Amino acid sequence: MSLLKHTWHHLRRSPFQSSIAILIMSQMLFIVSGFSIISSGLSKILKYFETKPEITIFLKDGLDKATVENFQKELAAYPSIKEIKYLSKEKALSLYKEQNKDNPLLTEMVTASILPASFEVSVSDPKILEQISQNISTKTNIVDEIIYQKDMINSLLRWTNLIRQAGFILTVLIALTAFLITSIIIGMKVTNRKDEIKVSRLLGASKFYVQRPFLLEGVIYGCLGSLIGTIFSSGLAIYFRSQINTFFQPIVFLPYEPTFYLTIFAITTAIGIVIGYGASLVSVKRYIKF
């Protein structure tokens, strides 16, 4: 209890410095928790598309019925085919109007003649998509364009990696800033209590005994920073959860389970404690040498 009182006395005697350390730590852990939540959602999107392998083949205009039927039979001959859907120009127009029914300006000038017919092919083995794509891409007299999940997954992977890399770099920079500022603040506090520390040492206190309050202070910065940062990031996620999940339907981008946010809090708390304790340890090792 005396250790807690002593540490609280340190915090209370220099509230401005302590507030700066907590603020920097909160910003850093807000970014960590925020990017953790976003990365979780991006991983769900990737997993969703990876488990639903599908290829869309757009046909050229002017093909007769026999050519289309023969092409469908050729597609059906591939192994691991689950389903083949044919979308005529009229069906494509119907789907387009349904998707844009709230914006009549996008539908009034669109007719079935300008939309391509297509096949949507679902498979149970994603490797077959590559084989189908390579084989039918040579049929330039029938096939106009091919779109399949690999393109979308690769694009999602690029964006996901870019976001994660940006988050990692930003987190490292702010973590380094938080580490340095916390270390400087603890160092200033050690310097301000130099005489008090000398007296304690002369009275027989061990070096670790006089270091403990400063080490605990760094841990408190990390815990408070984690609490504040995670509350803000999780609060924003929960506040906008319904809109975001509606946008990404049927994928649940932001989970509803409280355990998810508690796990994020536990991780950020551990990170905050490590940074706070490490910064304090560097300071006390540097300034308390007697």
C-alpha positions in Angstrom: 0.0 0.0 0.0 2.9 2.4 0.8 4.2 1.8 -2.7 0.9 2.8 -4.3 0.7 5.9 -2.1 4.2 6.8 -2.9 3.5 6.4 -6.7 0.3 8.4 -6.4 2.2 11.1 -4.7 4.6 11.2 -7.7 1.7 11.5 -10.1 -0.1 14.2 -8.1 3.0 16.4 -7.6 3.5 16.7 -11.4 0.0 16.4 -13.0 0.9 18.1 -16.2 3.8 15.8 -17.0 1.7 12.8 -16.1 -1.2 13.9 -18.2 1.1 14.3 -21.3 2.5 10.8 -20.8 -1.0 9.3 -20.4 -2.3 11.2 -23.5 0.6 10.0 -25.7 0.1 6.5 -24.5 -3.6 6.7 -25.1 -3.1 7.9 -28.7 -0.7 5.1 -29.4 -3.0 2.4 -28.0 -6.0 3.9 -29.7 -4.2 3.3 -33.0 -3.2 -0.2 -32.0 -6.7 -1.2 -31.0 -8.3 0.6 -34.0 -6.1 -1.2 -36.5 -6.6 -4.5 -34.7 -10.4 -4.1 -35.1 -10.0 -3.1 -38.8 -7.6 -6.0 -39.5 -10.1 -8.5 -38.0 -12.8 -7.2 -40.3 -10.5 -7.3 -43.4 -9.6 -10.9 -42.6 -13.3 -11.9 -42.5 -13.8 -10.3 -45.9 -10.9 -12.3 -47.4 -12.1 -15.5 -45.8 -15.6 -15.0 -47.1 -14.4 -14.6 -50.7 -11.9 -17.4 -50.4 -14.6 -19.8 -49.4 -16.9 -18.8 -52.3 -14.9 -19.5 -55.4 -16.7 -18.2 -58.5 -15.9 -16.9 -62.0 -18.0 -14.6 -64.1 -17.7 -14.9 -67.9 -19.1 -12.1 -70.0 -20.1 -13.1 -73.5 -19.8 -11.1 -76.7 -22.9 -9.7 -78.4 -24.6 -11.4 -81.3 -24.0 -15.0 -80.2 -26.7 -17.5 -81.3 -28.5 -19.8 -78.9 -26.6 -22.9 -80.1 -23.2 -21.3 -79.5 -24.2 -20.3 -76.0 -25.6 -23.8 -75.2 -22.4 -25.5 -76.5 -20.3 -23.1 -74.4 -22.3 -24.0 -71.3 -21.8 -27.7 -72.0 -18.1 -27.1 -72.3 -18.1 -25.3 -68.9 -20.1 -28.1 -67.3 -17.4 -30.6 -68.4 -14.9 -29.2 -66.0 -14.4 -31.0 -62.7 -15.6 -29.6 -59.3 -18.3 -27.5 -61.0 -21.1 -26.7 -58.4 -23.4 -24.5 -60.4 -23.6 -22.6 -63.7 -26.0 -19.7 -64.0 -26.8 -18.0 -67.3 -27.7 -14.4 -67.1 -29.3 -13.1 -70.3 -29.2 -9.4 -71.3 -32.8 -9.0 -70.0 -31.9 -10.6 -66.7 -28.8 -8.4 -66.4 -31.0 -5.4 -67.0 -33.5 -6.5 -64.3 -30.7 -7.0 -61.8 -29.1 -3.6 -62.7 -32.4 -1.8 -62.2 -33.0 -3.6 -58.9 -29.5 -2.6 -57.6 -30.0 1.1 -58.7 -33.7 1.5 -58.0 -33.1 4.4 -55.6 -31.3 6.3 -58.3 -33.5 6.6 -61.5 -30.8 8.7 -63.3 -28.7 5.6 -63.6 -31.4 3.4 -65.0 -33.4 5.6 -67.4 -30.8 5.5 -70.2 -29.8 1.9 -69.8 -31.3 -0.8 -72.0 -30.8 -4.6 -72.3 -28.9 -4.2 -75.6 -25.9 -2.5 -73.9 -25.5 -5.0 -71.1 -23.7 -8.3 -71.8 -25.0 -11.7 -71.2 -22.9 -13.8 -68.8 -22.2 -17.1 -67.1 -21.6 -17.3 -63.3 -19.7 -20.5 -62.5 -19.4 -21.7 -59.0 -16.8 -24.4 -58.2 -15.8 -26.4 -55.1 -12.1 -26.3 -55.8 -10.7 -22.8 -56.3 -7.8 -24.2 -58.4 -10.2 -25.0 -61.2 -10.9 -21.3 -61.6 -7.4 -20.7 -62.9 -7.7 -23.6 -65.3 -11.1 -22.4 -66.6 -9.8 -18.8 -67.0 -6.7 -19.9 -69.0 -8.6 -22.2 -71.3 -11.6 -20.0 -72.2 -9.5 -16.8 -72.4 -8.4 -18.0 -75.8 -12.0 -18.1 -77.1 -12.0 -14.5 -78.1 -14.9 -15.0 -80.5 -17.2 -16.0 -77.6 -15.7 -14.5 -74.4 -15.6 -10.7 -73.9 -14.2 -10.5 -70.3 -13.5 -12.8 -67.4 -13.7 -11.8 -63.8 -13.1 -14.3 -61.0 -12.4 -14.4 -57.3 -8.6 -14.5 -57.6 -8.6 -11.0 -59.0 -10.8 -9.7 -56.2 -8.9 -11.7 -53.5 -5.5 -10.4 -54.8 -6.8 -6.9 -54.8 -8.2 -7.3 -51.3 -4.9 -8.8 -50.2 -3.0 -5.8 -51.6 -5.2 -3.3 -49.8 -5.2 -5.4 -46.6 -1.4 -5.6 -46.6 -1.2 -1.9 -47.4 -3.5 -1.0 -44.5 -1.7 -3.3 -42.1 1.7 -2.0 -43.1 0.6 1.6 -42.7 -0.9 0.7 -39.3 2.2 -1.1 -38.2 4.5 1.8 -39.3 2.3 4.4 -37.6 2.0 2.3 -34.5 5.8 1.8 -34.3 6.4 5.6 -34.7 3.9 6.6 -32.1 5.1 3.8 -29.8 8.6 5.1 -30.1 7.4 8.6 -29.4 5.4 7.3 -26.3 8.5 5.4 -25.1 10.8 8.4 -25.4 8.3 10.9 -23.9 7.6 8.6 -21.0 11.3 8.0 -20.5 12.0 11.7 -20.5 9.1 12.5 -18.0 10.2 9.7 -15.6 13.8 11.0 -15.9 12.7 14.5 -15.0 10.8 13.2 -12.0 13.9 11.2 -10.9 16.0 14.3 -11.2 13.6 16.4 -9.2 13.7 13.8 -6.4 17.5 13.4 -6.5 17.9 14.6 -2.9 15.1 12.5 -1.6 16.6 9.4 -3.3 20.0 10.1 -1.8 18.6 10.3 1.7 16.7 7.0 1.2 19.8 5.3 0.0 21.8 6.7 2.9 19.2 5.3 5.3 19.7 1.8 3.9 17.0 1.6 1.1 18.0 -0.6 -1.8 18.3 0.7 -5.3 15.3 -1.3 -6.4 13.3 0.1 -3.5 13.8 3.7 -4.7 13.2 2.6 -8.3 9.9 0.9 -7.6 7.6 4.0 -7.6 8.9 5.2 -10.9 8.6 1.7 -12.5 5.0 1.5 -11.2 4.3 4.9 -12.5 5.3 3.8 -16.0 3.0 0.7 -15.7 0.1 3.0 -14.6 0.7 5.2 -17.7 0.4 2.1 -19.8 -2.8 0.8 -18.1 -4.5 4.2 -18.2 -3.5 4.7 -21.8 -4.9 1.3 -22.8 -8.1 1.9 -21.0 -8.7 5.3 -22.6 -7.5 4.3 -26.1 -9.5 1.1 -26.2 -12.6 2.8 -24.9 -12.5 5.3 -27.7 -11.7 2.8 -30.5 -14.2 0.2 -29.3 -16.8 2.9 -28.7 -16.5 4.2 -32.2 -16.6 0.6 -33.6 -19.8 -0.1 -31.6 -21.4 3.2 -32.5 -20.9 2.7 -36.2 -21.2 -1.1 -36.1 -24.7 -1.4 -37.5 -24.0 0.9 -40.5 -20.7 -0.8 -41.3 -22.1 -4.4 -41.0 -25.0 -3.4 -43.2 -22.6 -2.1 -45.8 -20.5 -5.3 -45.8 -23.5 -7.8 -45.6 -23.5 -10.7 -45.3 -20.1 -10.3 -43.7 -20.1 -9.3 -40.0 -17.2 -6.8 -40.2 -17.4 -5.6 -36.6 -18.3 -8.4 -34.2 -21.0 -8.1 -31.6 -19.3 -10.4 -29.0 -18.0 -8.4 -25.9 -15.2 -10.9 -25.6 -13.7 -9.6 -28.9 -13.3 -6.1 -27.4 -12.1 -7.4 -24.1 -9.4 -9.3 -25.9 -8.4 -6.1 -27.7 -8.2 -4.4 -24.3 -6.1 -7.2 -22.8 -3.6 -7.0 -25.8 -3.3 -3.2 -25.7 -2.9 -3.3 -21.9 0.0 -5.7 -22.2 1.6 -3.5 -24.9 1.0 -0.4 -22.7 2.6 -2.1 -19.6 5.6 -3.2 -21.6 6.2 0.2 -23.1 5.5 2.1 -19.9 7.7 -0.3 -17.8 10.5 -0.3 -20.3 10.6 3.5 -20.6 10.6 3.8 -16.8 13.3 1.1 -16.5 15.6 3.0 -19.0 15.2 6.2 -17.0 15.8 4.8 -13.6 18.8 2.8 -14.8 20.2 6.0 -16.3 19.5 8.5 -13.5 19.6 6.3 -10.4 23.3 5.1 -10.3 24.0 5.5 -6.7 
